[in-house]
Amino acid sequence: MKKNKEKFDFNQGLADLEKIVSAMESGNLSLEESLEYFSNGVKLTKKCQNALNEAEKKINILTAEDNYNAKSTLKDVDE
């Protein structure tokens, strides 16, 4: 049985990661805050990576359905 996945907004995830990095680089966080930010950053990084992996799978499926072949396409352009 699949888990009910909520839709992840990749662009928002990247923006949130940038905020986390900026906050951590500021040097104004306590140790506890830094650990919390780091933990959230790791979780967010995993979600972003999963979203990229899913996008790659979809691209592979779509290009396979069209019999897309990057090498032959590049060869045709060079000729």
N, C-alpha and C positions, 0 to 999 in steps of 0.2 A: 504494500500500500504506500502510495506516494504521500510525502508531507505536503501540506498546503503551503505553497511558496507564495510569499507576497512579492510583488514586482519590485525589483531593485533598479533604481535610477543610477546608472553608471556615472553619468556626468556629475550628479550630486555627490556621489561617493568620492569621486576625485576631488571635488571642491572641499568636501569634509576632511579628506586626508591632508590637503594643503593647509587647512586651518589647524589641524592637529600638529603638523610639522612646525608651522610658524609658532604655535604656542610653546612647543617643546624647545625650540631653538631660542626663544626669548630668554630662557633662564629664570623666569619668574615663577616657576611652579615648584611646589614642595615635592618631596620624594613620592609621597602618596599620590599626589595629582599626576606626577610624571608617569607613575606605574599605570594609573587608570587611563591616561591618554595613550600610552604605549599599547595597552591591552585593546583599547578601542581601535587603534590604528591597525593592529594585527588582524582583528576581526574584519575591518573594512577592506583591508588589502585582500583577504581571502574572498570576500564577496566580489570585489572587482575582478580578481583572477578567474573566479567561476563564471562571471558574466562574459569575460573575454573568451574563455574556453567554449561556452555555449554559442557565442557568435561564430567562432571558428568552425564548430560542428555544423552550424547552419550553412555557412559558406561552402564547406566541403560537400554537403548534401546537394545544395543548389548547383554547384559547378559540376558535380558528378552527373546530375540529371541532364545537364546541357551538353554532356560529353566534352566539357571544357578541358583543353590541354594547353597549359601555359607555354610549353616548349614549342609546340607547333604554331601557336599564336605569335610568339616572338620571332620564330623563323620566318613566318609570312611577312612580318614587318621589315625584317632585314633585307628581304629580296627585292 
